[in-house]
Amino acid sequence: MAGKEIKVVAMSRKEQGTGAVRRMRHTGEVPAVVYGEEHKERLIKLNEHVFGQLMRHHASEHLVLDLEIDGATVKALMKEVQHHPVTGRVLHVDFQEISLKKKIRVEVPIELVGDPIGVTQDGGVLEHLIRNVEVECLPMDVMESIEVDVSEMAINTRMTVSAIKLDPEKFTILTSGDVAFAAVMPPRLQAETAAEEGEEASAEGVAATAEKAGGDKAAEKAAK
């Protein structure tokens, strides 16, 4: 379903460069950029706490929103949110100014709904293979997620993008229809895969121990 109107408040900034941006983050601000027409850029900054609270209520980071900059509001698409690889802290945000009359391309999360019969009756395992599909639509039709019912999936079955049904007058799914986004795997296959991974890890451990032992002997020899 399409999301409700979202508002993000920002301020213009002059700070640029690694040192200046680092100081901004220390004071609880997130550097961001708004890309306008003809690739023009506008440097802005967001309140990290307020922005983080906003994002907690949304499944997707590709949102159409009202971006208020120094009191003036523009319609924008949140294109990319960069996170710290360890802490998950927001490091940078890219926005794209948009027209409500022109279609845009966005990544929309797939939400799996229901418990597959292959899981509840046969002990299989549901795998979520891809998390998003690319969709083209008008900005006001952008959905935060696409719900897909997987309750009828049996063992050894896959569900592909072609099974996603959206209003063709509003949406064009750009991801290939033969790409699978969900599968129910047999428990035996899961166990075999886990066993193989365990054997590989064990073999790597033995090899690493042997290599270390050889390296220690070489070091002892060189020290003499």
N, C-alpha and C positions, 0 to 999 in steps of 0.2 A: 504494500500500500504506500501511497505517497506520504511524505513526512509533513509535519506541521511547519508553519513559518518559523524560521530560526534567525536569531539576531546575534551578531558578534560585534563587540565594540573594540575599536582599535585606535591607535594614535600614530601620527607620522613620526618618523625617526630619522636622525642624521647619522647615527652610529653605524659604522662599517668596519670591516676588518676583524680578525680573529680576537684580538685583545678586547676591543670594544664590545663585541658580541658576547664574549665570555663574561664581562662585567655586567651586561644586561641580564644574563641568566642568573647570576649570583643575586641580583636584586628582585628576582621573581618575574622577569619579563621574557617573552618569547619573540625572537625576531621573525618577521614574516615579509612576504613580497606579494604585491598585487600586480598581475600582468593585465594591461589594458589593450586597447586596439593598437595595431601596428607595433606590437611587442614592447610598448612602453612599460617601464617598471616604476612602481611606487613602493618605497620602503616604509614598512609599518611595524608596530610592535603590539603584542597582546599581553594581558595579565595572565600569567601561567595558571594560577589557581582557578580563576573564573573560567578560562578556556577548558581546563581539565574537568571541571564540574559539568560543563556543557557536554563534552564528548562522552561522559559516562552514560548519558541517556540516549545514545544513538549507536546503532549497530554498525553503521557505515561511516567511513571518514570522507567519503565523496558526497558532500552535502551541498545543496543549493540554499543560499542564505542571504540575509540582508547584512551587509558589511558596513558598519558605521565608522567612518574615519574622520576624526576631528569634527563631529557633528553632522557631516554629510553622508548620506546613505547610497550605496550602489548594490546592485544585484551581482552576486559572485558565486562561483563554484569552488569549493574547497578541493583542490587538485591533489595535493600531496601533504602528508604529515610525516615528518621525519622524527624517529624516536631513538633514544640512546639504546644501543644493543643489549646492555646489561640491566639498566634500571628501568627502561621503558619511558623515561622522562621525555616530554616533547622538546625537540631541539629547534625545529624550524617548520614553518607552514607556508605553502604556496597557494594563492588564490588566483582565479581567473575571472575577470569581469565579463559578464555575459549579457546577451539580449534575450528577453523572454520569448521573442518570436523566432529565434534560431535554434535548431536542434543541436544537442550536445551529446557527447559520448561519455558514459560513466561506467565504473565497475560497481555492480550491485551484488551484495552478499546473498548466497543461497542458504536458506534456513530449512533444515530437514525437520519435518513434523511427523510424529507418530512413531510407533515401534514396529519394525518389520516382522512379518510372521516368520521369516527365516531366522530371526533372533529369538522371539518369544517361544516358538514351537520347536525349533530345531537346534537351538544353541549356537547359531551363527554369529558373526561379528559384522556390524555395520561400519563401513569405511566411508568417510567424507573425502572424496578424491580431490576436488577443486572447490574453492570457497567462494568464488565470484564468477559472474558472467558479465561480458561487456554489452551494454545496451545503448541504443540511440533513441533519444526522445526529446521533447521540449522540456525546458528547465522545470516548469511547474508540475510535470508528470513524473519526475525522478522519484523512485522508490528507495526507501532505506533498506529493504530486504525483499526477497522473493521466497515465499513459503511453498515448499513442495512436500506433498504427502507421500511418505515412503512405507506406509503401513502394509501395503500389499506385496512388498518385495520378498521373494523367496530366496532360498540358498542358491548361490551361483548365478544371481541375476545382477544386472547393472542398470542404472538409469542414466540416460544421456540428456544432453541439453535440448534435444528435439522434443522431450517430454514436457518442457516448460511451456505453458500456454499463457500468453499475454495478449492484450488487445492489439491486433495488427495495425489498427488505425492510429495507435499512439506509440507503439514500441516496435523497434527492430532489434532482434537479438543478433549481435555480431559474432559471438563465439560460435564456432562450428557445431552443428547439431549432433555430430557423432562423438563429441567429447563426453566421456562419462564423468559424472560428478558424485555418484554414490554407488556402492556395491555391497552385497552381503556375501561374505566369505565363509566357507565351512570351517568349523572349529579345528578339524584335523589339519587343514592347510595352515591355519594360524600357528598351531603347535609345531608343525614341521619347520615353518619359517623361523620361529623363535629358536628351535633347536639348532638350525643351521647357523643362525647368527651367534648362538652361544659357542658352537664349535669353532667358528671363525675367530671369535674373540679369544678363545682358549689357545688356539694355534698362534695367534699374534702375540699373546702373552708369553708363550714358551719361546718364540723366536726372539722377543725383546729381551728375555732373561738371558738367553744364550749369547746374544749380541753384547749385552752389558758385561757378562762374565768375560768374554773375549776382550772387551775394551779395558776392563780392570787389569787383566793379565798384561796387556800391552803397555798400560800406564806404569805398572810395577817394573816392567822390564826397562822402560825408558828412564825411570827414576834412578836406576842403579848406575 
